[in-house]
Amino acid sequence: MTQAPATAAHTMTIDGAAAETHAVLDVVDPATGAVFAQAPDCTRDQLDAAFAAAERAYRTWRVDEDARRTALRACAAALVARAAEIGAVLTAEQGKPLADAIREVHTGAAWLTYYAGLEVPREVIQDDERGLVEVVRRPLGPVAAITPWNYPLTLAFWKIAPALRAGNTVVIKPSPYTPLSTLLVAEILRDVLPAGVVNAVSGGDELGRWMTSHPAARKISFTGSVATGKHVAAAAAPDLKRVTLELGGNDAAIVLDDADPTAIASRVFWSAFQNNGQVCAAVKRVYVPEALHDDLVEALAEQAKAVRVGPGTQEGVQLGPVNNRPQYERVGELVADALAGGATAVAGGAPLDLGGDGYFFAPTILTGVADGTRIVDEEQFGPALPVIPYRDLDATVEHVNAGRFGLGGSVWSGDPDRGAEVASRLDVGTAWVNTHLALGPGQPFGGAKWSGIGVENGPWGLYGFTEPRVLHRAR
C-alpha cells in the first residue's frame, strides 16, 4: 500500500457515485513487471457506506421483476458499447491477449442477457379443495461478491447477473491484482442502475475479511483458493450467512486406449493452456495409456512449441504472461521440483526472456512424472502440464477420485458412449467427454469436496441467491 493522494484512473462506486481514497494500491502490468496504475484502497467507513447503500437500494430493487430484467439488458448493452475500452484495461492489469479480454466483456454481457430472460416460475405443490400451496423464491439482501484475478469480469458477472435478477443488491471486491476493469465496469453501470444496486470497492486481504464478516451481507459469493475459501466459510458461520464457494481444482484428463492422440492433442492442449493455464477447471494433468503416451506427448509438445507468447497488446499473441509474481514463482517452483525429481520437459520448462521483467513462462509439457510429484498432486494454475502413463484404467479412475479436489474432469475416447461410462465414475462437479472447459450461462458449475460449496450459473445459480418461501392459502 502507498500513502499518497489518489491517482487511480478509476474510482470506487458507492451509492451510485465516485468514491476516492487517500491510500492507494499499486497495480502491476504483468507483461513488464512494473507498476502502471493505482487503485483506491477502501476504508472501513467506505465499506460501511457501500453496504448501507446496498441495504437502501434493496428495499425497492427487490420489488419490480420486470424492471430488473430491463435493467440487466441495459447493463449488457452498456458493456458491449464500451467493450474495447474495458478490454484494454483488463489486458493491462491481467496480461491476457486483447482479443480474449474483449471476449470476456462480451461474456459478461451474455450472462446478463441470459438472466434477464430466465423464467423463474412459482412451484405449485398443492392445488385442491383444501388450498393452494406455492413455493416462491425471494431474494436474500445485500450480497458480498469477491472475485479472483484470472477472469475478473467473467466471474464478476457469474455473481452480479443472478444476484440482481433475483432481487438482491451487490457489493463487489475484485482481486488487488486486477481491480481496474471491475471499477471501470461499475463506473459504466452508474448510468444504468439505480444508486446502490451495484457498489464496487477495491483493496487487499483486510478488505476481504471486513466484507465476509460485515453484518449487512446476507450472502457471500466467493471464487478463489481453497485456503481463503475456508476462511470465508468460517467468517460466514457466526452470522449464518449463505455462501457459495467456487474454489480450486486439479482436473484430470483421462485418455482411453481407443483415442487418437493426433486427433485430440489440440483440444487437450487448449483445455490445459487456455488463459495461460490460469483456469480453475482447466486440465491440470493428463493420464494416457502407455501405448499412446509417446505419441500424445509428442503432439502436445508440438502444440506448446508453436504457441506465440508475449504481451497481450501484441497482435497474434496467444498466451500472455502469468498474472502476478507469486503465481509466476509458484509455477517455476513446481516445474523445477519435477525436473529435479527426474522429469523431462519435452517443451518449455523455464521462464521466457522476452527482453524485460514480465512474468512470462514457456508453455511446458512434462513427462517422466508420476503421482506423488507436487505438480501432479497440487494445482499449478499456470502453463505447465504433466503427462502420466497408466496401465490400469480402473486404478487410475480410483486414484483420481481419491484426491481432495473435485471440480471437473474429462475422458477422451474414440467411443463417446464408452467415454461417458468412464466419465460418470468421476467424483467431480462436471464430467466432460471429448472436450473440457465447455461452459455456458445455463449450465450449473460447481465442485465436489474441496472444490467448493454450491453452484453458479443456470437457474440453480440464481436459486443460490434466494430463499424458498412457502405461500399457503387455505380454501
QUIHU-V171484 format. One record per pair of residues at least 12 apart in sequence whose ideal C-beta (glycine too) atoms are under 8 Angstrom apart, sorted by the first residue. I is the first residue (numbers start at 1). GAP is how many residues later the second one is. D is the distance in Angstrom with one decimal. If there is no record, write none. Layout:
# QUIHU-V171484
<<I:GAP:D> <I:GAP:D>>
This chain:
# QUIHU-V171484
<<1:22:5.7> <1:23:7.4> <1:24:6.1> <1:40:5.7> <1:203:7.1> <2:21:7.3> <2:22:5.5> <2:23:7.5> <2:24:6.1> <2:36:7.0> <3:19:7.1> <3:20:5.9> <4:18:7.4> <4:19:7.9> <4:20:6.2> <4:34:8.0> <5:17:6.4> <6:14:4.7> <6:15:5.5> <6:16:6.3> <6:18:5.5> <6:32:7.3> <6:34:6.0> <7:17:6.7> <7:31:5.3> <8:12:7.7> <8:16:5.9> <8:29:6.7> <8:30:4.8> <8:31:5.0> <8:32:5.5> <8:172:7.8> <8:175:7.7> <9:28:5.6> <9:171:6.7> <10:29:7.1> <10:79:7.8> <10:170:5.4> <10:173:3.9> <10:174:5.1> <10:177:6.2> <11:29:6.4> <11:172:6.7> <11:176:6.9> <12:28:5.1> <12:30:6.2> <12:34:7.0> <12:38:7.9> <12:171:6.4> <12:174:7.6> <12:187:7.8> <12:188:5.8> <12:189:5.1> <12:190:6.1> <13:170:7.3> <13:173:4.0> <13:174:6.2> <13:176:7.6> <13:177:5.9> <13:185:7.0> <13:186:5.8> <13:187:4.6> <14:32:6.3> <14:35:5.3> <14:36:4.7> <14:39:5.9> <14:185:5.2> <14:187:7.2> <15:34:6.8> <15:35:7.5> <15:37:7.9> <15:38:3.6> <15:41:7.8> <15:180:5.0> <15:181:5.0> <15:184:7.0> <16:37:7.6> <16:174:5.4> <16:177:7.6> <16:178:7.2> <16:179:2.8> <16:180:6.3> <17:173:7.3> <17:178:7.2> <18:169:7.5> <19:21:7.2> <19:27:5.8> <19:30:7.6> <19:182:7.9> <20:20:6.2> <21:19:4.2> <21:20:5.5> <21:21:6.6> <21:22:6.3> <21:25:7.1> <23:17:7.7> <23:18:4.0> <23:20:7.6> <24:14:4.1> <24:15:6.4> <24:16:6.1> <24:17:5.7> <25:13:6.4> <25:14:4.8> <25:15:7.5> <25:16:5.1> <25:151:5.4> <25:154:7.0> <25:177:6.8> <25:178:7.0> <25:179:6.7> <26:12:5.9> <27:12:5.6> <27:66:5.5> <27:150:7.6> <27:151:7.9> <27:152:6.6> <27:153:6.1> <28:65:7.9> <28:149:7.5> <28:296:7.1> <28:297:7.8> <29:63:5.7> <29:64:7.1> <29:66:7.7> <29:329:7.9> <30:63:8.0> <30:64:7.3> <30:65:4.0> <30:290:7.2> <30:291:4.2> <30:292:6.6> <30:293:5.2> <30:294:6.4> <30:298:7.9> <30:328:6.2> <30:329:4.8> <31:64:5.7> <31:279:7.8> <31:280:3.9> <31:281:6.6> <31:282:7.4> <31:289:6.6> <31:290:5.2> <31:325:7.7> <31:327:4.5> <31:328:7.9> <31:329:7.9> <32:279:7.9> <32:324:5.6> <32:325:6.3> <32:326:5.4> <33:292:7.3> <33:323:7.0> <33:324:3.5> <33:325:5.5> <33:326:6.5> <34:323:7.0> <36:56:6.3> <37:55:7.4> <37:56:7.4> <37:143:6.1> <39:137:7.4> <39:140:4.1> <39:141:6.0> <39:144:6.7> <39:163:4.7> <40:143:7.8> <40:161:7.8> <40:162:5.4> <40:163:7.6> <41:161:7.1> <41:162:5.0> <41:163:7.1> <41:166:7.8> <42:131:7.9> <42:159:4.2> <42:160:6.1> <42:161:4.3> <42:165:5.3> <44:166:5.9> <46:155:6.6> <47:124:7.6> <47:154:6.0> <47:160:6.8> <47:163:5.4> <47:164:6.7> <47:167:6.8> <48:166:7.9> <50:121:4.8> <50:149:4.0> <50:151:5.6> <51:91:5.7> <51:120:5.8> <51:148:7.8> <51:163:5.6> <51:165:3.8> <51:166:6.7> <52:164:7.1> <53:142:6.8> <53:143:3.6> <53:146:5.7> <54:88:3.8> <54:89:8.0> <54:115:4.1> <54:116:6.8> <54:117:5.5> <54:142:5.6> <54:143:7.7> <54:145:5.8> <54:162:6.9> <55:86:7.2> <55:87:5.7> <55:114:7.6> <55:161:5.6> <56:140:5.5> <57:112:4.9> <57:137:5.9> <57:138:6.5> <57:139:3.1> <57:140:4.9> <58:81:7.5> <58:83:5.6> <58:84:6.1> <58:109:7.8> <58:110:6.9> <58:111:4.7> <58:138:7.9> <60:134:7.2> <61:103:7.7> <61:106:6.4> <61:107:7.9> <61:108:5.8> <61:133:6.5> <61:136:5.4> <62:76:7.9> <62:77:5.1> <62:105:3.8> <62:106:7.5> <63:104:7.9> <65:102:7.4> <68:48:8.0> <68:96:6.2> <68:97:6.1> <68:99:6.7> <69:47:4.6> <69:48:7.5> <69:96:7.4> <70:46:7.7> <71:93:7.3> <71:121:6.6> <71:122:5.9> <71:123:7.9> <71:126:7.9> <72:40:4.7> <72:41:7.3> <72:43:6.0> <72:44:3.9> <72:89:6.6> <72:92:6.3> <72:93:6.2> <73:39:7.1> <73:40:6.4> <73:43:4.8> <74:118:4.9> <75:34:7.8> <75:37:5.2> <75:114:5.8> <75:117:5.3> <75:118:6.8> <76:32:7.9> <76:33:4.0> <76:34:7.6> <76:36:4.1> <76:37:4.9> <76:40:7.3> <77:32:7.6> <78:110:5.3> <78:111:6.7> <78:113:7.2> <78:114:5.2> <79:26:5.5> <79:27:7.7> <79:29:5.7> <79:30:4.6> <79:33:7.5> <79:106:6.9> <79:109:7.0> <80:25:7.4> <80:26:6.5> <80:29:5.1> <82:106:6.0> <83:19:5.2> <83:22:4.2> <83:23:6.1> <83:26:7.8> <84:18:6.1> <85:99:7.5> <86:15:7.8> <86:16:7.8> <86:19:4.8> <86:67:7.3> <86:95:5.9> <86:98:5.8> <86:99:6.3> <86:102:7.7> <87:14:3.9> <87:15:3.6> <87:17:7.2> <87:18:5.6> <88:13:7.3> <89:91:5.1> <89:92:4.8> <89:95:5.5> <90:14:6.4> <90:15:7.5> <90:62:6.7> <90:63:6.5> <90:88:7.4> <90:90:8.0> <90:91:4.2> <91:221:4.2> <91:222:6.1> <91:229:7.6> <92:88:7.5> <92:221:7.9> <93:84:7.1> <93:85:4.8> <93:86:7.5> <93:87:5.2> <93:88:6.5> <94:55:6.5> <94:56:7.7> <94:58:6.5> <94:83:7.8> <94:84:5.1> <94:87:7.5> <94:218:7.8> <94:226:7.8> <94:229:5.7> <95:181:7.6> <95:216:7.8> <95:217:5.5> <95:225:3.9> <95:226:4.4> <95:227:7.3> <95:228:5.5> <95:264:7.4> <96:179:6.2> <96:180:7.4> <96:216:5.3> <96:224:5.1> <97:215:4.5> <97:220:5.1> <97:221:6.7> <97:222:7.6> <97:223:5.8> <98:214:5.6> <98:215:6.0> <100:175:7.2> <100:212:7.5> <101:211:6.9> <104:47:6.4> <104:48:7.9> <104:49:4.9> <104:50:5.2> <105:48:6.1> <107:46:7.4> <107:47:5.0> <107:50:7.3> <108:45:4.9> <108:46:6.3> <108:48:6.9> <108:49:3.8> <108:53:7.9> <108:77:7.5> <109:48:8.0> <110:331:6.1> <111:43:7.9> <111:46:4.4> <111:47:6.4> <111:50:4.4> <111:330:5.0> <111:346:8.0> <112:45:6.3> <112:48:7.8> <112:49:4.9> <114:47:7.2> <114:327:3.8> <114:328:6.5> <115:46:4.3> <115:47:5.5> <115:49:7.6> <115:50:4.0> <115:326:7.4> <115:347:6.8> <116:49:6.9> <118:47:6.6> <118:341:6.4> <118:344:6.7> <120:17:5.9> <120:46:7.9> <120:339:6.7> <120:342:6.6> <122:12:4.7> <122:13:6.9> <122:14:5.3> <123:12:4.2> <123:13:7.9> <129:346:6.2> <130:344:7.1> <130:345:6.2> <131:341:6.3> <131:342:5.6> <131:343:4.5> <131:344:5.0> <132:340:7.8> <132:341:4.7> <132:343:7.0> <133:337:6.6> <133:338:7.3> <133:339:4.9> <133:340:7.6> <134:336:7.4> <134:337:4.8> <135:333:5.3> <135:334:7.2> <135:335:5.8> <135:336:7.7> <136:332:7.4> <136:333:5.3> <136:335:5.8> <137:29:6.9> <137:325:7.8> <137:326:6.5> <137:329:4.0> <137:330:7.5> <137:331:6.2> <137:332:7.5> <138:29:7.3> <138:328:6.1> <138:329:5.7> <138:330:8.0> <138:331:5.1> <139:27:4.9> <139:28:3.4> <139:29:4.6> <139:326:6.6> <139:327:6.0> <140:26:7.9> <140:28:5.7> <140:78:4.3> <140:79:4.8> <140:102:6.2> <140:325:6.2> <140:326:6.6> <140:327:6.2> <141:27:6.4> <141:28:7.5> <141:75:7.6> <141:77:3.8> <141:78:7.4> <142:26:6.9> <142:27:5.2> <142:28:7.3> <142:29:6.3> <142:74:5.2> <142:75:5.7> <142:76:6.1> <142:77:7.9> <143:16:7.2> <143:20:4.8> <143:25:4.9> <143:26:7.0> <143:27:5.0> <143:28:7.2> <143:74:6.9> <143:75:7.1> <143:76:4.6> <143:77:7.6> <143:78:6.1> <143:322:6.6> <144:27:5.6> <144:29:7.5> <144:67:4.5> <144:68:6.4> <144:70:6.7> <144:73:4.1> <144:75:7.1> <144:76:4.8> <144:77:7.3> <145:14:4.2> <145:15:6.7> <145:18:7.1> <145:25:5.5> <145:26:7.1> <145:27:4.3> <145:28:7.2> <145:75:8.0> <145:76:4.9> <145:77:7.9> <146:26:7.6> <146:27:5.1> <146:62:5.8> <146:65:6.6> <146:66:7.6> <146:74:7.2> <146:75:7.3> <146:76:4.7> <146:77:7.2> <146:78:6.9> <146:86:7.5> <147:12:7.2> <147:25:6.8> <147:26:7.3> <147:27:5.2> <147:28:6.5> <147:35:7.0> <147:76:5.8> <148:27:5.4> <148:75:5.2> <148:76:4.9> <149:25:7.8> <149:26:3.9> <149:28:4.1> <149:29:4.4> <149:174:5.2> <149:175:6.7> <150:125:6.1> <150:128:4.2> <150:129:6.4> <150:130:7.5> <150:173:6.8> <150:231:7.8> <151:124:7.1> <151:128:7.7> <152:22:5.4> <152:23:6.7> <152:26:4.4> <152:29:5.4> <152:30:5.6> <153:28:5.8> <153:29:6.9> <153:32:6.5> <155:68:5.0> <155:91:7.9> <156:16:6.1> <156:18:7.0> <156:26:5.7> <156:29:7.2> <158:65:7.7> <158:287:8.0> <158:298:4.9> <158:299:6.4> <158:303:7.3> <159:13:7.2> <159:62:4.5> <159:64:8.0> <159:297:7.4> <160:12:6.8> <160:38:6.4> <161:280:7.9> <162:294:7.5> <162:295:7.8> <162:299:4.9> <162:300:4.2> <162:302:7.4> <162:303:5.5> <163:56:7.7> <163:58:7.2> <163:302:4.8> <164:33:6.8> <164:34:7.4> <165:297:6.1> <166:296:5.4> <166:299:4.3> <166:300:5.1> <167:299:8.0> <168:50:8.0> <168:51:7.0> <168:297:5.4> <169:27:6.3> <169:28:5.1> <169:29:7.3> <169:30:7.8> <170:27:7.2> <170:28:5.1> <170:29:6.9> <171:28:4.6> <171:29:7.8> <171:30:6.5> <171:40:6.8> <171:46:7.3> <172:14:7.3> <172:26:6.9> <172:27:7.2> <172:28:5.2> <172:29:7.5> <173:27:7.7> <173:28:5.5> <173:29:6.8> <173:30:6.9> <173:34:6.0> <173:35:6.3> <173:38:5.9> <174:26:7.6> <174:28:6.3> <176:26:7.0> <176:27:6.8> <176:28:5.0> <176:29:8.0> <177:146:5.9> <177:147:4.9> <178:145:7.2> <179:23:4.0> <182:18:5.8> <182:20:7.6> <183:17:5.6> <183:19:6.2> <185:15:7.6> <186:12:6.0> <186:13:7.5> <186:14:3.5> <208:20:7.6> <209:22:7.7> <209:26:6.9> <212:19:7.5> <212:20:5.2> <212:23:3.9> <212:24:6.3> <212:29:7.9> <213:22:4.8> <213:25:7.9> <213:26:7.7> <215:24:6.6> <217:24:6.1> <218:23:6.2> <218:24:6.7> <219:22:6.3> <219:23:4.4> <219:24:7.2> <219:25:7.6> <219:245:7.9> <219:246:6.3> <220:12:5.8> <220:15:7.8> <220:16:5.4> <220:21:5.6> <220:22:7.4> <220:23:4.9> <220:24:7.5> <221:22:7.6> <221:23:4.7> <221:235:7.8> <221:243:7.7> <221:244:7.8> <222:21:7.1> <222:22:7.2> <222:23:5.4> <222:24:7.3> <223:22:8.0> <223:23:4.4> <223:24:7.8> <223:57:7.6> <224:23:6.9> <225:22:6.7> <225:23:6.0> <226:21:4.7> <226:22:4.9> <226:224:5.2> <226:225:7.9> <229:16:4.5> <229:18:4.5> <229:223:7.2> <232:13:6.4> <233:12:6.5> <233:220:7.3> <242:222:7.4> <243:210:6.1> <243:211:7.0> <244:202:8.0> <244:208:7.7> <244:209:6.6> <244:210:3.8> <244:211:7.5> <244:212:6.5> <244:220:5.1> <245:207:4.7> <245:208:4.5> <245:209:6.7> <246:34:6.9> <246:199:7.3> <246:200:6.6> <246:201:7.1> <246:205:7.9> <246:206:4.8> <246:208:8.0> <246:210:6.1> <247:33:7.5> <247:160:7.7> <247:200:6.7> <247:203:6.4> <247:204:5.4> <247:205:4.6> <248:32:6.1> <248:131:4.9> <248:133:7.7> <248:157:6.2> <248:159:7.2> <248:202:7.1> <248:203:6.4> <249:31:4.9> <249:32:5.3> <249:33:7.8> <249:35:7.0> <249:130:6.5> <249:156:5.2> <249:157:7.8> <249:158:3.0> <249:159:6.1> <249:198:6.4> <249:202:5.3> <250:34:4.9> <250:35:6.9> <250:127:7.5> <250:128:7.1> <250:129:5.0> <250:153:6.1> <250:155:4.3> <250:157:7.8> <251:30:5.8> <251:31:6.4> <251:32:5.5> <251:33:5.3> <251:34:7.7> <251:154:7.8> <251:156:6.0> <251:157:4.7> <251:158:5.4> <251:159:7.2> <251:177:7.5> <251:185:7.2> <252:31:7.5> <252:32:7.3> <252:33:5.3> <252:34:7.4> <252:35:6.0> <252:148:4.6> <252:157:5.1> <252:158:7.8> <252:174:7.9> <253:15:5.8> <253:18:6.7> <253:19:7.6> <253:30:4.5> <253:32:7.4> <253:33:4.7> <253:34:7.2> <253:156:7.4> <253:157:4.9> <253:158:7.8> <253:159:6.3> <253:183:6.4> <254:33:4.9> <254:139:7.6> <254:142:6.3> <254:143:7.0> <254:146:7.0> <254:155:7.2> <254:156:7.2> <254:157:5.1> <254:158:7.1> <254:168:6.7> <255:13:7.7> <255:31:6.7> <255:32:6.7> <255:33:4.3> <255:34:6.8> <255:37:6.4> <255:41:6.6> <255:156:8.0> <255:157:4.6> <255:158:7.9> <256:33:7.3> <256:137:7.2> <256:155:6.6> <256:156:6.5> <256:157:4.1> <256:158:7.6> <256:159:7.8> <256:162:6.7> <256:163:6.5> <256:166:6.8> <257:32:4.5> <257:34:6.7> <257:35:6.8> <257:136:7.9> <258:155:5.7> <258:156:4.1> <258:157:5.8> <258:160:7.2> <259:33:6.8> <259:153:4.9> <259:154:5.5> <259:155:5.6> <260:154:6.4> <261:27:7.7> <261:31:5.3> <261:34:4.1> <261:35:4.0> <261:38:5.4> <262:33:7.1> <262:37:5.6> <264:32:7.8> <264:148:5.1> <264:170:7.4> <265:31:6.4> <265:34:3.4> <265:35:5.5> <265:37:7.6> <265:38:6.1> <266:37:6.1> <267:167:7.6> <267:168:6.7> <267:169:7.5> <268:15:6.5> <268:18:6.4> <268:28:7.7> <268:32:6.8> <268:144:6.8> <268:168:7.6> <269:31:5.5> <269:34:4.1> <269:35:7.0> <269:116:7.9> <271:12:4.5> <271:139:7.0> <271:164:7.5> <271:165:3.6> <271:166:5.4> <272:12:7.1> <272:14:7.5> <272:113:4.7> <273:31:7.7> <273:34:7.3> <273:46:6.6> <273:90:5.9> <273:110:5.8> <273:112:7.3> <274:163:6.1> <276:43:4.9> <276:44:6.2> <276:45:7.4> <276:46:6.3> <276:106:6.7> <276:107:5.1> <277:54:8.0> <277:103:6.9> <277:104:6.5> <277:105:4.7> <277:106:4.5> <277:107:6.8> <277:108:7.5> <278:44:7.1> <278:45:6.3> <278:49:7.5> <278:103:5.7> <278:104:6.5> <279:158:6.6> <280:101:7.8> <280:127:6.1> <280:171:8.0> <281:126:5.1> <281:127:4.4> <281:149:7.0> <281:155:7.8> <281:156:6.0> <281:158:7.8> <281:164:7.6> <282:154:7.6> <282:155:6.4> <283:102:7.0> <283:127:6.9> <283:153:5.5> <283:154:8.0> <284:95:6.0> <284:96:6.3> <284:101:7.5> <285:91:5.4> <285:100:7.3> <285:101:5.2> <285:102:7.9> <285:103:6.4> <286:14:7.8> <286:99:6.5> <286:100:7.2> <286:101:4.7> <286:102:6.9> <287:101:5.3> <287:102:7.8> <287:103:5.1> <287:109:5.2> <287:113:7.4> <288:99:6.2> <288:100:7.3> <288:101:6.0> <288:102:7.1> <289:100:7.1> <289:101:6.4> <289:102:7.5> <289:104:8.0> <290:99:4.5> <290:100:7.1> <290:101:6.0> <293:74:7.6> <293:94:6.9> <293:96:4.2> <296:91:6.6> <297:49:5.8> <297:68:6.5> <297:70:5.2> <297:90:5.3> <298:48:7.6> <300:46:8.0> <300:47:7.5> <300:65:4.9> <300:85:7.1> <300:87:6.8> <301:45:4.4> <301:46:4.1> <301:64:4.9> <303:60:8.0> <304:43:3.7> <304:44:5.9> <304:58:7.8> <304:59:4.0> <304:60:6.9> <304:61:5.2> <305:42:5.2> <305:58:7.9> <307:12:5.7> <307:56:5.2> <309:43:5.9> <309:45:7.6> <309:51:5.9> <309:53:7.0> <309:54:6.9> <310:44:6.3> <310:50:7.5> <311:43:7.9> <311:47:7.0> <319:44:6.6> <319:64:6.6> <321:37:4.8> <321:38:4.2> <321:39:4.9> <321:40:7.8> <322:37:4.4> <322:38:7.5> <322:39:5.7> <322:60:5.6> <322:61:7.3> <323:36:7.2> <324:35:7.0> <325:34:6.2> <327:32:7.8> <327:54:6.5> <327:55:6.4> <328:23:7.7> <328:31:3.9> <328:33:6.5> <328:54:7.6> <330:50:7.4> <330:51:7.5> <330:52:7.2> <331:30:5.5> <331:49:5.9> <331:50:7.5> <331:51:3.5> <331:52:6.9> <331:53:5.8> <332:18:7.8> <332:19:6.3> <332:29:6.7> <334:40:5.5> <334:41:4.3> <334:44:6.8> <334:46:5.2> <334:48:8.0> <334:50:6.7> <335:13:8.0> <335:14:6.1> <335:15:7.6> <335:29:5.8> <335:31:7.2> <335:40:6.7> <335:49:5.2> <337:36:7.3> <337:37:5.2> <337:38:6.8> <338:28:5.5> <338:31:5.4> <338:35:5.4> <338:36:7.2> <338:37:4.8> <338:48:6.9> <339:27:7.9> <341:28:7.6> <341:32:5.9> <342:26:5.7> <343:23:4.9> <343:24:6.8> <343:25:4.5> <343:26:4.6> <343:30:7.1> <343:43:7.5> <344:22:7.1> <344:23:5.3> <344:24:4.7> <345:19:5.6> <345:20:7.0> <345:21:5.8> <346:19:5.1> <346:20:7.5> <346:21:5.7> <347:15:7.4> <347:16:6.4> <347:17:6.2> <347:18:4.4> <348:13:7.3> <348:14:3.4> <348:15:5.1> <348:16:3.3> <348:17:6.8> <348:35:7.3> <348:36:7.2> <349:13:6.7> <349:15:5.3> <349:17:7.6> <350:12:6.0> <361:21:6.5> <361:22:5.4> <361:23:7.5> <362:21:7.3> <363:20:4.8> <363:21:7.9> <364:19:6.2> <364:20:4.0> <364:21:6.8> <365:20:5.7> <365:22:6.6> <366:18:6.6> <366:19:6.8> <366:20:4.5> <366:21:6.8> <367:19:7.8> <367:20:5.4> <369:17:4.4> <369:18:7.6> <369:19:6.1> <370:18:6.2> <371:17:6.8> <371:28:6.2> <373:13:7.0> <376:12:6.5> <377:26:7.5> <379:26:7.1> <393:29:7.2> <397:25:6.7> <397:28:5.4> <397:29:6.9> <400:26:6.7> <401:24:7.6> <401:25:6.7> <401:26:4.3> <403:46:7.9> <404:45:5.5> <404:46:4.4> <405:42:7.2> <405:44:6.4> <405:45:5.7> <405:46:5.1> <406:21:5.1> <406:22:4.8> <406:23:6.5> <406:41:5.3> <406:42:3.1> <406:43:4.3> <406:44:7.4> <406:45:4.9> <407:21:6.3> <407:22:5.7> <407:23:7.4> <407:40:3.9> <407:41:7.7> <407:44:3.9> <407:45:7.2> <408:20:5.2> <408:21:6.2> <408:22:4.3> <408:23:7.2> <408:24:6.9> <408:28:7.1> <408:29:7.9> <408:39:7.5> <409:14:7.2> <409:17:4.3> <409:19:4.6> <409:21:7.8> <409:22:5.7> <409:23:7.4> <410:13:7.1> <410:21:7.2> <410:22:4.0> <410:23:6.9> <410:24:7.7> <410:25:6.8> <410:26:4.3> <411:12:4.3> <411:15:7.6> <411:20:7.4> <411:21:7.5> <411:22:5.5> <411:23:7.8> <412:21:7.8> <412:22:5.8> <413:20:7.1> <413:21:6.9> <416:17:5.7> <416:18:6.3> <419:14:4.2> <419:15:6.2> <420:13:5.2> <427:21:5.5> <427:22:7.3> <428:19:7.0> <428:20:5.9> <428:23:7.8> <429:15:8.0> <429:16:6.8> <429:17:4.7> <429:18:4.3> <429:19:5.7> <429:22:6.6> <429:23:7.5> <429:26:7.3> <430:13:8.0> <430:15:6.6> <439:18:7.5> <440:17:7.5> <441:16:5.7> <441:17:7.2> <442:15:6.9> <442:16:4.9> <443:14:5.8> <443:15:5.9> <444:12:7.3> <444:13:5.6> <444:14:4.8> <444:16:4.4> <444:17:6.5> <445:12:5.1> <445:16:7.8>>
